Amino acid sequence: MNSSAAPAISAPLARAEAPSGQKILTGIFGGSFNPIHRGHIALAQAVLRQCGLNEVWLMVSPQNPLKRDSSDLLDDRLRFEMAQRALQGIEGVRACDYEFHLPRPSYTWHTLQCLTRDFPDRRFLLIIGGDNWAHFQRWRQWQNILWHHDVIVYPRGPYPGTISVPLLDVSSTEIRRRVSAAESIRGLVPESIRGEVEQYYRQR
């Protein structure tokens, strides 16, 4: 990756450490985060603890290849900046805009290849929901993903996972609906971004 287009991480990379001679275990939790909410953060923290990772990067995606209609997506930069603010003070969990600098649409296999090249001191693991795992064979180069990377699957809806984590009953879709209907979203998103969420999504 060109240094002029370096990805933004919401804390210095030097904060993550691994035992001498071992790579830094870094979970990649991708999504539109439209907007980020407390459920995303709680899940990232649970995976960090349960799986013994050094860090989890919330990879804010500019476009999901399996969701061609992105008309309800807030501006990429605004979603990333809100994720950064929401994660301030959350140890081990970072917001990342790496995919903003890759060709679109952004496919997971290509992202993982580029990450491995650009951060050779890290070992990247993929974090996905059970619903995505159920359809994983639809993903581009899914065999290569499984061959080169561990996949951590968390339960989602009726779909089981490979780990058991508490899931908060909150979704970005419900938050957008509430804002549109002028209903309260207190407690669903961090207070540090609640005003921005109400402002940005009310305007849509």
N, C-alpha and C positions, 0 to 999 in steps of 0.2 A: 504494500500500500504506500502510496505517495505521502511523504511526511506533511505536505500541505493540506492533506485531507485526512489527517489523523482522527480516529474515532474519539468521541468525548466520553469519558468515564467520570462518574460523579464523585470520585475520590481518587487520590494517588494510587497507582498500581502497586507502589512499594509497600503499601500497608498489608498486602497479602503475603504470607510467608509459608513455606513448606519446609519440612526437615531437609537437611543437607542432602543433595543428590536426588531429591524427589521433586516431581513437578507440582505446581500449584493446581489443586483440584478446583475447577471452575465450572459451575453449572450454568447452562444457557437456558433461560426461561423466556421464550419469545412470545410476543403478542402485540396487538395494536394498542393496548392500554388506553382505551378510548371511553372514559378516562381510567387511570390507575385507581385502585380502591384498596380498602383494608384487607380484603380477601386475598388479593395478589401478594400483598406484603406478608401476611401471616403464612401463606403457603411457602413463599420463598424462605422465610425464617425456619419453618418446620423442616423443609428439605435440607437446608444448610446444616441443621443440627443432626437430623436422623442419618444422613448419608455421609457425614464427616467431611463435608466440603470446606474449602478455604474461603470461597466466595460464590455468590450467585449473581449473575449479571442479568438484569431485566432488559432484554433486547427489544427495544421499541421498533416495531416493524412498519415500514412505509406502505406495504401492500402484501396481503396474503394471496399467494397464487391460486388458492382454491376458493377465494371469495372475490370474484371479479368486480362486484359492485362495491366500491369504496366511497360512495357519495356521502355516507354518514360519518366519515372519518374527519376528525378535527385536524388542522394543520400539523404536519409532522413535528415541526420544531416546538409547537406549543405542547403537544403531548409529551415530548421528551423533557422539556423544561419542567412541566408539572411533576413528572416522574422523579426528576432530580430532587425537587423540593420535598416531595412526599417521602423520600428515602433519607433525608438528612437525619443523622443521628442513629440510623439503623445499621448496626455493625455487620459487616460482611455482605451486605446487599447493595448493589450498585445499578444505576441506570446507564444504559449504553446506547449510542446512536450509530453503531458500527454499520448496520445495514443501510443506513442513509447514503453511505459512500459506495455501495455496490450497485451493479446493474439491476434494474427492475424488470419483472418482478423478482423478489428475493427468495431464492430456494434454499432450504436449510442445508442441503449437502454442500452447496457452493459457499455458504456462509461459514460452515465448519472448516472447510478446506482453507479458506482465507484466514480465519482465526488461528488455525494451527500453524500456518506459515508466518503470520505476523507476531504471534506470541509463543515462540518455541519453548518458553519456560513453563507453559501451562498445559494441563491435560483437560480437555473440554468434554463435559457430559451434557447430554440433552435432557431437558425436563419437559414432559408433555402430559396432557390429560388423557384419561382412559378413553375418552371419545375419539381423540386423534389416534391413539394406539389401535383402536378397533379398525381404523381405516388406513393404517400406516402404509399398506402396500400401494396406496394411491400417490404417495410422496415420491418425488423425483429422486432416483438413486437411493431408494430406501435400503437396498441390500448393502451398499457401501457405508451408509450411516451406521448400520448395525455392526458391520465388520470392523470399523475404525473407532467407534464411540460407544460408550455405555449409555443406555437410555433409562431414565428414571421416570416411572409412570405413576401419576397421582390419580386417585379415584375422582370421577366427575360424573354427576348424575347417576344413571344406572350402570355406568361402566366402571369396573374395578381397576385398581392400580397395583403396582408392585410394592408400594409402600402405603402405610396407613397414616393419613394426616387429617387433622380437623379442618373442615372447610366451612367458611363463613357463608351464610345465606345472603350473598350480595353479588350483583353482576353489573357490568358497565351498561348493559342494555337497560336495566331497571333504573340505574342512576340517570341516564339520559331521559328516560320517560318521566321520572319524577321532576327533573328540572324543567322539562317542557310543560308539565302540568302545574308548575309552581308549587310543588310539594317539597317537604324538607328532605335533605340528604345528610343531615347531621348524623354522625356516627358511621356513615358508609364510606367516607373518604377522610383522609387526615385533615385536621383543621387548617393546616398550613396551606392547603390548596382549595378548600371548600368554596371560598369566594370566587376563585378563578373558574372552577368547574361550573358554578351557577351562572357566571357571566358568559363564558364561552358557549356553553351548550344551550342557554336560553336564546342566544342570537341565531341558532341554526334552524 
